[in-house]
Amino acid sequence: MESLWQGSFKGHLLMAMPGMMDFNFSQSLTLICEHNASGAMGVILDRVHIGLYASDIFEELNIPHEPLMSKIPIHHGGPVHVDEIFVVHGPPFFWEGCLMVTPSIALSNTMDLLTAIAGEAGPRAFQISLGCAGWGEGQLEAELRHNAWLTCPATPQLVFEIPAEKRWETAMNKMGVDPNLLSNKPGHA
């Protein structure tokens, strides 16, 4: 089979088109953290677990935590590995296993980072998620060809500063797209 690999979308945001039928991704904003010829991995940025907070994670892992860190919301990062923790964060980037996504955004999932966050000594900007999103070889490229997603480069503002429930719409608007005017049927112009 001829390779369809054309290049990486690592460090880009995927904005689900209105016709996205998969409820996991409907009106979602996903950060692509790794993308190569074997597939892609990302973290959904705009889904918050209702009633699940950082204190629940810290207590389950026996990590002492400052009271201020207790009510940090936990996000639903995707339908894959839903029992694993993924932390999208800004600087500093010296944590064990830190994967640089862009020069200003990284992904980590190690105890040293979680312990630092619990003690208010971690990155200023971060999001703790359970689960991630994954695509097999050629799957993301096929979805992009079928207009399931819009893409744009990730910025710390879109990833960390916009409230989760506004990220998808804000990313669309920053591209000059009004999501209310998009058709829910995929196609080509």
N, C-alpha and C positions, 0 to 999 in steps of 0.2 A: 504494500500500500504506500502510495506517495505521501510524504509528510505535508501537512497543511500548515505547519508552524511558520508564522509570519513575524513574530516578535512578541515581546512581553507587555502585559498590562500591569505588571507589578508597580505599585505606587499610584494606581488609578482608582477612582471610585466608579462603581457600577450603579446606575440608577435604573431600577426596574421600570419598564414601559407599562402604561396603564393596562395593557392586555395580558400581563403576566398572570398566568393561571395558577401557578404554584403558590399556595397561601404562605409558604415560608418566605417568599421573596416579594409578594405583592406590595407595591409602593415602598420598597426597601432601598437603602443605601448601603452598599457593601464595599469595604476596602479590600483590594486585592493585595495580599501580603507576599505571595509567591506565585510565579507563573513561568512555566517553561514548557518544553515540548512534551513532557509527561503529564501535564495538567496544571491546575491552578488551585489555590487555597486563599480564602478570604475570611473576613469577619464582618457580619452585619452590624451596622452602627446605630440603627434607630429602633431597636426592639428592646424594651425594658421588661424584665421579669417582674410581675406584680407581686409585691409582698416578699421579695427576696433581696437581702441587703448584704453588704460586705461583712457585717458582724456574723452572719450565718456561715460564710466561707471561713472567716478567721477562726471561729469557734470549732468548726468541723476539723480544721487543720491544726488546732491547738496553738494558734498564733496570738500572743497577747496584742491587744489593740487599744488605741486611744479612743475615748468616747466619741470624739468628733468624726472618726472614721466609720462608726457603726452604721450610719444610715446612707452610705454610698450605695446607689442602686446597682444591681447586677443586671447585665444585658444578656439577651439571647443572641449569641454570636452566629448561630446557624444550626442546621439540622444534623450535622455530623459531629461526632465526639462530644455529645451534649453533657457528659460528666467531666469534661476537662476544662481547665481554666485557661483563658487567653487574655493577656493584658496588652492592649494597644496603648502606647504611651509616647510622650515627648521626652526631651532630655532630662536627666543624663542617660547615657546609653552604655554604661559599664556593667550591666547586670549579666549574670551567667546566661548563656544561650540567647542573647539578644540578637534578633534578626532585624536588620535595617530594611525598612520598607521604602522610605525616602530619606533624604538627608536630615529631615526633622521629625520623622515618625518611625517608631519601631514596634516590634511584637516580641513579647517575652511571656514565659509561663513558669518561672522558677520561684522557688521558695525565698531566695534572697530579695527579689523584687516585692513579693507579697508581704514579707516581714517588714521591709522598709515602708511600704504604703501603710501598713497597719500602725506603724510607729510614727507616722507623719514625716518620714524621712525619704520618701520616694519621689518620683517625678511630680511636678506640679500638675501636669496634664496627663490624664490616663482614663481608660475605660476598662473595667473588669467584665469579661463575658464568659458565659458557659457555652461551649460549642463553637463550631466554625462552619464554613461553607466549603465545599470541595467540588471540583470538576475533573473528570477523567481526561485522558489524552484527546484533544480536539473538541471536547464538549463545549467549553466556553467559546471557542472560535465559531462553532456552529451556531450557538445561541446569539452571538453578535451578528453573524451573517443574516439571521432570521429576525433581526431588529428587536430582540427581547430586552436589550439594554442600551442605554446611552452611557458614554464614558467621559470622564474628565480627570485631569491630574488631581490627586489628593492634596489638600492644604491643611495645616494645623487648625485653621479657623473652622473649616467644614467638619473636621473630625472631632474637635474638642470643645469649641466655643458655642456652637449652635445647640439649643436644646434638642434632645434626641427626636422628639416628635415633629420637629421642623426641619430636620436635616435633608430628607429626600426632596421636599419642595424647595428648600433654599438652594441645594445643589442644582436643581433644574433651572431655577431662576437665574443663578449665576452664569449659566450657559446661555441665557437669553430665551429659555423655553418656558412657556406657560403650560404646566401640566394639565390644566383644564381644557386646553385646546387640542390636546393630543388624542388621536383615535385609539380606541382600545383593540383595534385589529392590526396585527403586524402586516407589513408590506414594504414595497420599495417605491420610491418616487420616480 
